[in-house]
């Protein structure tokens, strides 16, 4: 069980079975199939770490991008007022 983690929402009991016993009672090579399935469904430590780094870089990029947009918004001044909207449209929107 080296480098294995078990996460559960309720109490769990783990039953460790020696490999030699599994080899003796391995009908239809089922345990090898289970191992292959588990390896294909769950990522390795390296894959998880790469995903973590990618997500962290994305969050940093997103933060700097939003800060840049906020800075640009402050520089843009608009002199548009409600009086620039045609009177007929203002009447319809207030009704």
MMTF fields as JSON, N, C-alpha, C and O atoms, coordinates in Angstrom:
{
  "mmtfVersion": "1.0.0",
  "mmtfProducer": "UNKNOWN",
  "numBonds": 379,
  "numAtoms": 380,
  "numGroups": 95,
  "numChains": 1,
  "numModels": 1,
  "chainsPerModel": [1],
  "groupsPerChain": [95],
  "chainIdList": ["A"],
  "bondAtomList": [4, 2, 8, 6, 12, 10, 16, 14, 20, 18, 24, 22, 28, 26, 32, 30, 36, 34, 40, 38, 44, 42, 48, 46, 52, 50, 56, 54, 60, 58, 64, 62, 68, 66, 72, 70, 76, 74, 80, 78, 84, 82, 88, 86, 92, 90, 96, 94, 100, 98, 104, 102, 108, 106, 112, 110, 116, 114, 120, 118, 124, 122, 128, 126, 132, 130, 136, 134, 140, 138, 144, 142, 148, 146, 152, 150, 156, 154, 160, 158, 164, 162, 168, 166, 172, 170, 176, 174, 180, 178, 184, 182, 188, 186, 192, 190, 196, 194, 200, 198, 204, 202, 208, 206, 212, 210, 216, 214, 220, 218, 224, 222, 228, 226, 232, 230, 236, 234, 240, 238, 244, 242, 248, 246, 252, 250, 256, 254, 260, 258, 264, 262, 268, 266, 272, 270, 276, 274, 280, 278, 284, 282, 288, 286, 292, 290, 296, 294, 300, 298, 304, 302, 308, 306, 312, 310, 316, 314, 320, 318, 324, 322, 328, 326, 332, 330, 336, 334, 340, 338, 344, 342, 348, 346, 352, 350, 356, 354, 360, 358, 364, 362, 368, 366, 372, 370, 376, 374],
  "bondOrderList": [1, 1, 1, 1, 1, 1, 1, 1, 1, 1, 1, 1, 1, 1, 1, 1, 1, 1, 1, 1, 1, 1, 1, 1, 1, 1, 1, 1, 1, 1, 1, 1, 1, 1, 1, 1, 1, 1, 1, 1, 1, 1, 1, 1, 1, 1, 1, 1, 1, 1, 1, 1, 1, 1, 1, 1, 1, 1, 1, 1, 1, 1, 1, 1, 1, 1, 1, 1, 1, 1, 1, 1, 1, 1, 1, 1, 1, 1, 1, 1, 1, 1, 1, 1, 1, 1, 1, 1, 1, 1, 1, 1, 1, 1],
  "groupList": [{"groupName": "UNK", "atomNameList": ["N", "CA", "C", "O"], "elementList": ["N", "C", "C", "O"], "formalChargeList": [0, 0, 0, 0], "bondAtomList": [1, 0, 2, 1, 3, 2], "bondOrderList": [1, 1, 2], "singleLetterCode": "X", "chemCompType": "L-PEPTIDE LINKING"}],
  "groupTypeList": [0, 0, 0, 0, 0, 0, 0, 0, 0, 0, 0, 0, 0, 0, 0, 0, 0, 0, 0, 0, 0, 0, 0, 0, 0, 0, 0, 0, 0, 0, 0, 0, 0, 0, 0, 0, 0, 0, 0, 0, 0, 0, 0, 0, 0, 0, 0, 0, 0, 0, 0, 0, 0, 0, 0, 0, 0, 0, 0, 0, 0, 0, 0, 0, 0, 0, 0, 0, 0, 0, 0, 0, 0, 0, 0, 0, 0, 0, 0, 0, 0, 0, 0, 0, 0, 0, 0, 0, 0, 0, 0, 0, 0, 0, 0],
  "groupIdList": [1, 2, 3, 4, 5, 6, 7, 8, 9, 10, 11, 12, 13, 14, 15, 16, 17, 18, 19, 20, 21, 22, 23, 24, 25, 26, 27, 28, 29, 30, 31, 32, 33, 34, 35, 36, 37, 38, 39, 40, 41, 42, 43, 44, 45, 46, 47, 48, 49, 50, 51, 52, 53, 54, 55, 56, 57, 58, 59, 60, 61, 62, 63, 64, 65, 66, 67, 68, 69, 70, 71, 72, 73, 74, 75, 76, 77, 78, 79, 80, 81, 82, 83, 84, 85, 86, 87, 88, 89, 90, 91, 92, 93, 94, 95],
  "secStructList": [7, 6, 6, 7, 7, 7, 7, 7, 1, 1, 7, 7, 7, 7, 7, 7, 7, 7, 2, 2, 2, 2, 2, 2, 6, 7, 4, 4, 4, 2, 2, 2, 2, 2, 2, 2, 2, 2, 2, 2, 2, 1, 7, 7, 2, 2, 2, 2, 2, 2, 2, 2, 2, 2, 2, 2, 2, 2, 2, 2, 2, 2, 2, 2, 2, 2, 2, 2, 2, 2, 2, 2, 2, 2, 2, 7, 7, 7, 7, 7, 7, 4, 4, 4, 1, 7, 2, 2, 2, 2, 2, 2, 2, 2, 7],
  "xCoordList": [0.815, 0.0, 0.859, 0.417, 2.059, 2.928, 2.353, 1.905, 2.369, 1.87, 0.405, -0.004, -0.387, -1.828, -2.583, -2.187, -3.665, -4.529, -5.948, -6.386, -6.656, -8.046, -8.862, -8.614, -9.836, -10.693, -12.116, -12.607, -12.778, -14.144, -14.946, -14.391, -16.253, -17.128, -17.636, -18.188, -17.455, -17.869, -16.713, -15.664, -16.904, -15.826, -15.578, -16.513, -14.314, -13.904, -12.896, -12.049, -12.993, -11.984, -11.258, -11.878, -9.944, -9.126, -8.623, -8.188, -8.697, -8.256, -7.06, -7.213, -5.865, -4.662, -4.424, -4.395, -4.257, -4.038, -2.648, -2.308, -1.847, -0.5, -0.561, -1.486, 0.431, 0.454, 0.575, -0.028, 1.344, 1.511, 0.173, -0.079, -0.683, -1.996, -2.859, -3.587, -2.769, -3.522, -3.053, -3.863, -1.735, -1.215, -1.727, -2.016, -1.836, -2.312, -3.793, -4.206, -4.587, -6.04, -6.5, -7.605, -5.686, -5.96, -6.654, -6.019, -7.94, -8.699, -8.969, -9.325, -8.802, -9.056, -8.259, -8.639, -7.15, -6.263, -7.016, -6.726, -7.965, -8.855, -8.113, -8.42, -7.153, -6.467, -5.589, -5.425, -5.033, -4.252, -5.182, -4.815, -6.368, -7.352, -7.807, -7.971, -8.007, -8.393, -7.285, -7.554, -6.046, -4.903, -4.827, -4.624, -4.986, -4.96, -6.095, -5.898, -7.272, -8.409, -8.118, -8.342, -7.618, -7.321, -6.247, -6.347, -5.219, -4.153, -4.669, -4.183, -5.637, -6.157, -7.127, -7.252, -7.812, -8.832, -8.293, -8.816, -7.273, -6.757, -5.399, -4.522, -5.211, -3.943, -2.788, -2.983, -1.594, -0.389, -0.091, -0.726, 0.875, 1.286, 1.807, 1.522, 2.569, 3.146, 2.051, 2.123, 1.037, -0.068, -0.845, -1.237, -1.061, -1.763, -0.972, -1.541, 0.34, 1.185, 1.172, 1.084, 1.259, 1.204, -0.122, -0.153, -1.205, -2.528, -2.588, -3.149, -2.011, -1.953, -1.198, -1.659, -0.038, 0.752, 0.01, 0.035, -0.64, -1.4, -2.521, -2.727, -3.24, -4.327, -3.801, -4.419, -2.666, -2.087, -1.671, -1.923, -1.029, -0.645, -1.875, -1.855, -2.939, -4.163, -4.748, -5.164, -4.787, -5.32, -4.503, -5.066, -3.175, -2.315, -2.561, -2.653, -2.669, -2.926, -4.273, -4.388, -5.29, -6.628, -6.637, -7.287, -5.925, -5.86, -5.195, -5.704, -4.068, -3.388, -4.232, -4.245, -4.922, -5.769, -6.912, -7.185, -7.575, -8.668, -8.154, -8.824, -6.966, -6.383, -6.067, -6.299, -5.539, -5.247, -6.521, -6.542, -7.567, -8.843, -9.4, -9.902, -9.314, -9.786, -9.008, -9.595, -7.689, -6.873, -7.267, -7.315, -7.546, -7.943, -9.304, -9.529, -10.219, -11.543, -11.43, -12.171, -10.523, -10.372, -9.88, -10.23, -9.076, -8.532, -9.572, -9.507, -10.522, -11.512, -12.584, -13.252, -12.736, -13.751, -14.835, -14.545, -16.045, -17.168, -18.019, -18.341, -18.376, -19.208, -20.646, -21.375, -21.049, -22.405, -23.327, -23.02, -24.464, -25.448, -26.79, -26.939, -27.746, -29.094, -29.746, -30.616, -29.33, -29.917, -29.456, -30.024, -28.432, -27.99, -28.877, -28.83, -29.676, -30.596, -31.854, -32.374, -32.354, -33.54, -34.711, -34.895, -35.493, -36.593, -37.624, -38.149, -37.919, -38.909, -38.475, -39.304, -37.205, -36.7, -36.757, -37.06, -36.474, -36.52, -37.942, -38.141, -38.934, -40.324, -40.735, -41.394, -40.349, -40.707, -40.036, -40.654, -38.785, -38.074, -38.559, -38.394, -39.15, -39.638, -41.04, -41.478, -41.753, -43.142, -43.199, -44.287],
  "yCoordList": [-1.203, 0.0, 1.269, 2.323, 1.161, 2.331, 3.287, 2.861, 4.585, 5.639, 5.467, 5.846, 4.911, 4.769, 5.569, 5.64, 6.163, 6.908, 6.38, 6.067, 6.285, 5.857, 6.985, 7.413, 7.459, 8.544, 8.017, 7.456, 8.2, 7.711, 8.697, 9.458, 8.676, 9.562, 8.898, 9.565, 7.599, 6.882, 5.99, 5.956, 5.278, 4.425, 3.259, 2.692, 2.916, 1.885, 0.972, 1.421, -0.299, -1.258, -1.76, -2.186, -1.703, -2.16, -3.565, -3.882, -4.379, -5.766, -5.937, -5.941, -6.08, -6.243, -7.728, -8.551, -8.04, -9.422, -9.507, -8.7, -10.464, -10.595, -10.942, -11.615, -10.476, -10.716, -12.202, -12.675, -12.917, -14.338, -15.078, -15.992, -14.681, -15.314, -14.97, -15.819, -13.724, -13.323, -14.084, -14.47, -14.298, -15.041, -16.482, -17.036, -17.079, -18.461, -18.537, -19.462, -17.579, -17.596, -16.631, -16.092, -16.421, -15.449, -16.115, -16.395, -16.363, -16.994, -15.974, -14.83, -16.386, -15.566, -14.26, -13.265, -14.286, -13.122, -11.858, -10.757, -12.03, -10.934, -9.82, -8.647, -10.156, -9.115, -8.248, -7.056, -8.837, -8.029, -7.082, -5.941, -7.549, -6.686, -5.549, -4.412, -5.868, -4.828, -3.787, -2.586, -4.247, -3.335, -2.437, -1.23, -3.004, -2.213, -1.181, -0.04, -1.593, -0.676, 0.488, 1.648, 0.171, 1.213, 2.164, 3.378, 1.607, 2.453, 3.359, 4.479, 2.893, 3.713, 4.781, 5.828, 4.546, 5.483, 6.551, 7.665, 6.235, 7.164, 7.696, 6.917, 9.028, 9.606, 9.317, 9.024, 9.409, 9.218, 10.512, 11.54, 10.446, 11.638, 12.706, 13.891, 12.29, 13.239, 13.945, 15.154, 13.194, 13.8, 14.78, 15.854, 14.411, 15.306, 16.587, 17.677, 16.449, 17.62, 18.54, 19.759, 17.969, 18.773, 19.519, 20.69, 18.845, 19.486, 20.623, 21.683, 20.401, 21.432, 22.66, 23.788, 22.442, 23.558, 24.303, 25.533, 23.575, 24.202, 25.064, 26.191, 24.545, 25.308, 26.546, 27.609, 26.407, 27.55, 28.635, 29.818, 28.228, 29.207, 29.898, 31.106, 29.142, 29.724, 30.752, 31.828, 30.442, 31.381, 32.668, 33.757, 32.548, 33.738, 34.567, 35.792, 33.905, 34.607, 35.321, 36.477, 34.62, 35.198, 36.429, 37.429, 36.353, 37.464, 38.675, 39.79, 38.471, 39.601, 40.172, 41.385, 39.327, 39.796, 40.664, 41.723, 40.236, 41.038, 42.346, 43.374, 42.315, 43.551, 44.526, 45.726, 44.023, 44.879, 45.486, 46.666, 44.706, 45.211, 46.281, 47.306, 46.048, 47.037, 48.348, 49.427, 48.263, 49.466, 50.233, 51.463, 49.51, 50.156, 50.817, 51.879, 50.212, 50.799, 52.15, 53.078, 52.266, 53.518, 54.638, 55.799, 54.309, 55.317, 55.828, 56.982, 54.986, 55.367, 56.23, 55.807, 57.435, 58.349, 58.472, 58.639, 58.391, 58.503, 59.703, 59.903, 60.494, 61.654, 61.436, 62.397, 60.175, 59.842, 60.006, 59.56, 60.656, 60.849, 60.291, 59.875, 60.285, 59.808, 60.672, 60.206, 61.907, 62.821, 62.534, 63.067, 61.698, 61.31, 60.214, 59.967, 59.563, 58.533, 59.234, 60.127, 58.844, 59.504, 59.429, 58.442, 60.511, 60.654, 59.533, 59.052, 59.112, 58.054, 56.738, 56.004, 56.449, 55.195, 55.306, 54.326, 56.474, 56.65, 56.469, 55.899, 56.949, 56.807, 55.341, 54.893, 54.578, 53.16, 52.367, 51.463, 52.679, 51.896, 52.174, 51.316, 53.332, 53.619, 53.088, 53.007, 52.726, 52.248, 50.847, 50.296],
  "zCoordList": [0.0, 0.0, 0.0, 0.457, -0.503, -0.59, -1.629, -2.694, -1.313, -2.202, -2.562, -3.66, -1.673, -1.918, -0.877, 0.286, -1.311, -0.41, -0.564, -1.671, 0.541, 0.515, 1.119, 2.246, 0.358, 0.804, 0.844, -0.135, 1.984, 2.135, 2.963, 3.754, 2.774, 3.553, 4.818, 5.694, 4.92, 6.123, 6.576, 5.934, 7.668, 8.174, 7.22, 6.654, 7.053, 6.097, 6.763, 7.536, 6.461, 6.909, 5.676, 4.702, 5.732, 4.604, 4.897, 6.004, 3.88, 3.992, 3.06, 1.839, 3.646, 2.846, 2.576, 3.491, 1.299, 0.885, 0.266, -0.599, 0.694, 0.115, -1.377, -1.833, -2.118, -3.564, -3.906, -4.869, -3.126, -3.452, -3.377, -4.162, -2.428, -2.31, -3.531, -4.046, -3.981, -5.172, -6.41, -7.252, -6.515, -7.668, -7.682, -8.742, -6.501, -6.418, -6.796, -7.497, -6.34, -6.538, -7.638, -7.566, -8.62, -9.67, -10.859, -11.876, -10.732, -11.818, -12.912, -12.63, -14.146, -15.333, -15.296, -15.914, -14.561, -14.491, -14.048, -14.517, -13.157, -12.75, -12.026, -12.234, -11.186, -10.416, -11.299, -11.041, -12.329, -13.288, -14.043, -14.327, -14.363, -15.038, -14.128, -14.571, -12.857, -11.891, -11.789, -11.768, -11.725, -11.634, -12.863, -12.731, -14.052, -15.277, -15.299, -15.716, -14.85, -14.79, -13.85, -14.198, -12.658, -11.677, -12.193, -12.016, -12.832, -13.37, -14.483, -14.641, -15.248, -16.344, -15.853, -16.488, -14.749, -14.271, -13.327, -13.298, -12.566, -11.574, -12.006, -12.377, -11.965, -12.429, -11.472, -10.292, -12.018, -11.208, -10.449, -10.681, -9.546, -8.803, -9.744, -9.568, -10.741, -11.694, -12.49, -12.71, -12.922, -13.665, -12.786, -13.242, -11.545, -10.621, -10.383, -10.334, -10.238, -10.003, -11.225, -11.079, -12.424, -13.651, -13.755, -14.133, -13.422, -13.448, -12.436, -12.715, -11.266, -10.232, -10.728, -10.554, -11.346, -11.859, -12.966, -13.01, -13.846, -14.924, -14.357, -14.807, -13.381, -12.761, -12.046, -12.098, -11.383, -10.683, -11.675, -11.447, -12.783, -13.809, -14.387, -14.625, -14.611, -15.155, -14.187, -14.617, -12.894, -11.911, -11.865, -11.761, -11.943, -11.952, -13.205, -13.132, -14.351, -15.603, -15.553, -15.959, -15.051, -14.961, -14.048, -14.355, -12.942, -12.007, -12.643, -12.531, -13.306, -13.948, -15.087, -15.297, -15.811, -16.9, -16.382, -16.947, -15.327, -14.776, -14.184, -14.278, -13.573, -13.047, -14.17, -14.031, -15.285, -16.443, -17.006, -17.355, -17.098, -17.612, -16.684, -17.147, -15.375, -14.409, -14.537, -14.452, -14.742, -14.906, -16.165, -16.159, -17.234, -18.487, -18.354, -18.934, -17.603, -17.402, -16.709, -17.034, -15.773, -15.037, -15.947, -15.735, -16.954, -17.856, -18.855, -19.277, -19.233, -20.241, -19.587, -18.643, -20.101, -19.587, -20.643, -21.828, -20.221, -21.144, -20.758, -19.587, -21.755, -21.468, -21.946, -22.191, -22.076, -22.487, -21.283, -20.178, -21.523, -20.448, -20.906, -22.055, -20.017, -20.328, -21.402, -22.138, -21.488, -22.465, -23.893, -24.846, -24.047, -25.389, -25.986, -27.192, -25.153, -25.618, -26.137, -25.469, -27.32, -27.852, -26.869, -26.156, -26.86, -25.909, -26.051, -25.047, -27.282, -27.51, -26.866, -26.328, -26.919, -26.303, -24.783, -24.102, -24.254, -22.791, -22.271, -21.199, -23.021, -22.593, -22.58, -21.642, -23.623, -23.706, -22.599, -22.037, -22.269, -21.26, -19.848, -18.98, -19.575, -18.235, -18.004, -16.856, -19.052, -18.916, -18.393, -18.221]
}
